[in-house]
Amino acid sequence: MSSVSLGWLWLVDWLSPTEGTTRALKRIVYFGNTEYQSILVGEVDVFGKVLVIDGKTQSTEGDEWIYHEALVHPVMLAHPEPKKVLVLGGGEGATLREVLKHKTVERAVMVDIDEEMIEVAKKHLSEWHRGSFYDPRAEVVIADGREYLEKTREKFDVVIADLTDPLEGCPSMRLYTLEFYELVRKVLEDDGIFVTQSTSPLSEERVFAIIYNTVKKVFPLARLYTVFVPSFSVLWSFTVGSVAHDPAALSRDEVEEMIKSRIEGELKFYDYDAHLHMFSLPKHIKKVLEETSTISTDEEPVYLRA
């Protein structure tokens, strides 16, 4: 299906089984089902073009740069010289786009299970990828991310997991477990650093804390940070696992100097003030982290209800 104009069709994005947000779809650019998921590319009033997977908004033209810059740049700048980067998921190509802004990057491997999603992105989401799929430093591998980690002999300076949420019964549940994070650490260089999106601290507060605890079980240093993404209507979290480098310890001078010297291209959201705000956790979030001891395993994986 392509470029269908509508009267009134409402897009409902569920935050939990009992609460969600609604937006009127002005137009459906693309809708289809792949072997793994349903994909909708539509257009809404405030945020422009929107990508929806399995009924959940993944990103919008109007603010995707907040999410993707927040996900990528803290860990990329925390590493002294990231040359080889692995992106797990990130089918829109925007995470790859932000990684490739770093002049130090010589090789960026993006692993996504759904080839059809990537083809949809290439055709309909140019505002997201901006040609990143075709950069000579980039390699796109169609594979299950976990199987790729199990089989590869390659080592990376940075691993970035831009994955769909862990929903009950979905394959993504296996990408937020102790066993998965152990595989991530195996493919990192000795001073490597890892980051994953870790869901919202507000909609189901224990899930993000369990993901953080699980990462902390595998890596000597774990950091959680947050950012408000307007199109998600909630605060969003990211969790870092590291052996040697702490993004929360970066100073204003370090961040500002590295943005100038190491990054090519525009940053619309991320600077030191944004960085400081993201790593400054409010009391109620710190309280949940302190009170949650559960971890996620293959046998008992964490998942969202909606």
N, C-alpha and C positions, 0 to 999 in steps of 0.2 A: 504494500500500500504506500502511496507517495503523494504528498502535498494535497491533503483533503481539507477544505475549508468547512467550518462548523458554525452552527447557531450557538447553542449552549451545551457544552459537555464538560462535566466537572471531574477534575483529577483529584482524588482523595489520597493523601499520603499519610499512612497510619504511623503514629509514634508509638502506640501500644494498642492492644486489642480494644481499648475503650476511648482512645483519643487520637485525633489526627488533624491535618490541615487540608483545606480545599482550595483549588485554583481552577478558574475557568480556562479550558483549552480553547485557544483561538483557531488553532490549526494543527492537524497531524501531518508531520513531515514524513514519518516512517513508522510503521508498526509491523512486527513480525515475531515469530517464535523460532528460536534456534534449538539445537539439541539440549542446551543447558538452561535457557532462560527466555523470558519474554522481554522484548526491547521496544520501547516507545520513544521516538523523538518528536516532540511537539513544540508548540509556541504558546507562551502565556504573556499576560500584559506586562507585569513588573519586571520579570527576569529574562524575557526573551525566549530563546530556544532552551528546551529542557530535555535532559536524558533521564528516562525512568526505566529501571530494570526490576522485573518481578513486582511491579506496583510501588516501588520505592524510588524517590527522587535521588539520583546519584550526583548530579551537578547541573548547573544552569549557566547559560551564557553570561548572565548578569553578575554572577559572583563566584564562578568556579575557581578563579584565580586566588581567592582567599584560601580556600581549602588546599589547593595544590601547592601554592607557595608556602603555606604553613607546614604541610607534610614534608616537603623536600628540603628547604633551605637550612633549617636549624642543624640537621645532621650533616648536610654537605659542607657547611662552614665549620662545623666542629671538627671534621677530619682535616688534617693538615694538607693533604694532597690527594683527593679522591680521583683516581684514574679509571678504575673499573667499578661500574655500578650495576646492580641487578635490581630490576623492577618486577615485582610479582603482581599480576593483575594490571589495573590501570588501562583498560581497553580503549578509553577515549583518546589516549595519547598525550594528555595534558601533563601527567607526572613525568613522562619521558621528555616532554618539552622543557619542563623546568630543570631537570637533570642536565640536559644538553646546553643550558645557559652557562654552565660552569666550564671555564676555559681549560681546567685541568683534566677534564674527562676525555679519555682516549677510546673507551669502549663502554657502551651501555646496552645491556641485554634486557629485553622486556619479554616476560613469559606470561602468556594468557591462554587459558584453555579454549576460548571461544573465538575461532577464526571469523565466524560470521559477524560477531560484535566489532571486530577490528575493521572489517570491510564496511560495515555501517558507519563507523567513525570516519574512515577515510572519505566516504562519499558525503556524509551529512553533518559531520562535526569538525569542519576545518577550523572553526573559531577556537576549538580546543587544541587540536594537535599542531596546527600551524606548520605542517610539513615535517614534524619530528620523525615520523615513520620512515622518511626518505633520507634522513641525515646519514652520511657515510659512516659515522661512529656508532650508529644504532643497528642492533640485530633483533628482530622480532621472532620469537620462538613460540609455536603453537603447541602447548603441552600443559599438563596438570602441574601446577607450581610445586606441589609436594613431591611428585615423581621426579621433576627436574632436579630438585635439591638432593634427592636420594642418589641420582645417577651422575651428576656433574662432578668433574674433578677440578673445575675452575674455582679460583678464589677471588673474592670481591672486597673492595674497600668499604663499600656501602651497600646495604640491602634495604629496599623500600617496599613495604607491602601495602599496596593500594587495592584492598580487597572488598568485595561485597560483605555486608553484615553477616555474622553467624546466625542464621535462622534455623529453627528446628527442622531436621530432616534434610538440610541442604549440604552439598559437598563442602561449602565454606566453613562448616563447623570444625573440620579437620585442620583448618589453617589458623586456628587460635589456641592450639593445645601445647602442652609441655613438649611433646614429642616433635611437633612442628618447629618450635623455637630452637630445639636442640639441633635440628637439621640446618636451620638458618645459621647458627653459630659455627657449625662445621664448615660452611662455605665462606665464612668471613676470614680475612687476613687477621693476624694477631692483634692489630690495632683497629680492627674494623668496627663499624657502628651500624645499627639496625633501627628502623622505625616502622611502626604499623599504625594504621588508623584503629581506634579502639572504642568506637561507638559514642553515644551521648551520655554524659554524666547525669542527665536529668530524666530521660524517659524510663530507663530501667537501671537505676544507679549501681547495682552490684555487678553488672556485666563488665563495665569498664574497669572496675577495681579488680575483678578476677583476672582479666587480661593483663593488667599491670602486675599483679602478684605472680602470674605465670612467667612473664618475661623476666621478672626479678629473680625467679628461681633458677634461671638459666644464665643470666648475665650478672657480673659483679656490680654493675651500675645500671639502675633503671630510673627513668625520669618520665613523669606524665605531664603533659601540657594541654592547654585547651584554647579554642577559638570559637567565636560565635559566627555561624554561617547563616546569613539571613534566609536563604531559600530552604534551609533545613528547619528553620523556626526554633532551633535549640542550640545550646552550646555543644561543641564537638570535641572529642579528645583524641590525642595521639600518644603512643607510648614508645619510648626509646630504650633499647638495650645496647650496652656498650661495655667494652673491656677497658678502654684507656681514655676515651674522650667524653667530656661532659658538656653538652650544648648549653646547659643552664649556667655554666661558669663563664661563658663568653662575655667580655666587657663591651661597653659602647664603642670604644676605639677599635677593638678587634672586629666587631661586626661591620661597622661602617667602612673600615679600611678594606676588608675582604669583599664587601659588596662592590666597591669601586674597582678593585684589582682583579677579582676572580670571576665576576659575573658579567656576561655579555647579554644585553637586551634589557627590556623594561621590567621592573618589579612594581606592581600596582598596590601591593599590600605590605609586604615584608620589609621592615627596617628594624633598627635596634629597639625603638619604642614598642613596636608590635611584638618583638621577641621577648622583651622584658615582661610585657603584659601576659603573654601566653604562658610563661613559666611561673607567674605569680598566682598560685592557686588559692582560692578562697577557703575559708575555714571549713565549710560544710563538705567540700570535696576532699580536703585533707582528712577530715573525720571519717569519711567512708573508707578511704584507703587504710587508715589506722585500724578500723574495726573489721576489715574483711581479710580473712586468712585463706579462703578457698582458692584452689588453683584449677585450671582446666586441663583435662587429660583426654586421650583418645577414648578411654573407657567412660569417662563422665565429662563430656565437653560442655563448655558454656554456650548458651544460645539466647537470642532474643525471642520473645513470644510473637512479635509482629514485624 
